[in-house]
Amino acid sequence: MMNISLTPQLEEIVQKKVQSGLYTSASEVLREALRVFLEKERADEENTRLKALIQAGFDSGKPVDLKSADELVAMAKKKYKR
């Protein structure tokens, strides 16, 4: 079992959530808050990963004007002789 100290402001928020009927206990409010926090962390990590991929694309060389994905596949096959 864990004992957690909250600021008066956070304690008031938790109490209001329980009083609203949305949650049955303070523990339930905190579990939900941690789930949301972890989801945000995962989303932030994914955004960082995607930004790195986008930057790698920018850094990979001169852009090529393509009309379709099929054109990209054909270019790749020609370049890599597949």
C-alpha positions, 0 to 999 in steps of 0.5 A, spaced: 500 500 500 502 506 498 501 513 501 501 519 497 501 527 499 497 532 495 497 539 495 491 542 498 489 544 490 490 537 488 486 534 494 480 539 492 480 536 485 480 529 487 475 530 492 470 534 487 471 528 482 469 523 487 463 528 489 461 529 482 460 521 482 464 520 476 469 516 480 467 512 487 474 513 490 480 518 490 484 511 488 480 511 482 481 518 480 489 517 481 489 511 477 485 514 471 490 520 472 496 515 472 493 512 466 492 519 462 499 521 464 502 514 461 498 515 455 501 522 454 508 520 455 507 514 450 504 519 445 510 524 446 515 519 445 511 517 438 511 524 436 519 524 438 520 518 433 516 521 428 519 528 428 526 524 427 523 520 421 521 526 418 528 530 419 531 523 416 527 524 410 529 531 409 536 530 411 536 524 406 537 528 399 534 532 394 526 531 394 523 528 388 517 530 385 512 523 384 505 523 382 503 516 386 506 511 390 507 506 384 511 511 381 516 511 387 516 503 387 518 503 380 523 508 382 526 504 387 526 498 383 530 501 378 535 504 383 536 497 387 535 493 380 529 488 384 
